[in-house]
């Protein structure tokens, strides 16, 4: 393997983004009136650095997202959807505020003349502030669909054999647990009414590994094999009470012959 070739970093440009949020959902209350629109703001500040004559790029950013009036299902009503307009009933909003803040770090490029890396880490902390009027919307637990910790990485190495025509790759995807809520209805015989509660259905964290092997037959012709989820880990990629839970991709293999003329 070739030696390291680190040089002084170039000047670090900064990025700043601020966006407002306004989303008028196609949701309706039990009385037939539309729910209040979702409002809020999204702010992000970051910096980028270029090392090793621009062959290695680093970026860091912090973000803050605040949204108000996220619709939640009204347990006193019955779910329905208009097949023509797609509108859904019955939902509530009361000013309940959801907040997310965190940071992201990414490195992409050549670590050495033979080793390349593309990796990122994101930390997200979610919280909730009850609305001014305590209704069902305020009392619903925070639905956490975004993990606190998310790590993605993939490295490729040009093996110093066969005239450097062989490239191997290895990487992975790591997520911490999430805790979306589920709505549970039970029948109360004395009152002859349905009682609705919200329970947590957490999804455990998981990790998957991907691998790649590539051989350059000619400068413009290559044969590449990719294996996704190498150890065939079973996990839920999506966990939602209303839409069900979906398994992530099982172990799959792909063989590709690519050429250019």
C-alpha angles and dihedrals in degrees: 000000000000120000128259119278107194120167136179114289121253120239111294114240115208128218128207126185131178124177133173122225125224120161121167102201122210089235127123136201124237089260091059097254120125118252120253115273120261110252134180146105140266121208128182133177123185148159134216130205132190118208135179095032091311097307093111121050127193126190133181129183141169123208141190126194125186123180132173133200100027104179118242128188116269107230091198090064134057122249116249137159129206106232092207103046099021091230116153133212146235116024139140137211128183107166096282107165127217120198133191127182135166147111140262132211124191135180122188133171143037120344091179134355089273104031125071128182135193111183138151138180125197127188118194128180117193127195140167135220118200120240124254091259114050105229133143089285091060094048098050111106118249110274105223111197096154117073120234091230127035124173126181124177139162127174130188126198126195102219113224094233134091090028091305091294095129120084125183126191135193132176147140150207121229126185131175121225125288128206115209115173128240127209115233123191124196128179117241108208098196093055095029089225136119115250117211124205133169120233130185119245102187122195114217121236118263143190131209132189128215128193137193137190122189131180123192103219090180132352089269100030126069139170116211134183121196127188118193120200091008096193094043095241114191113221143140113257092184127030116183127152096213099042101033130241123292127206118235123245113293123222109304133175129206128188116197131187109197129182140164129202 
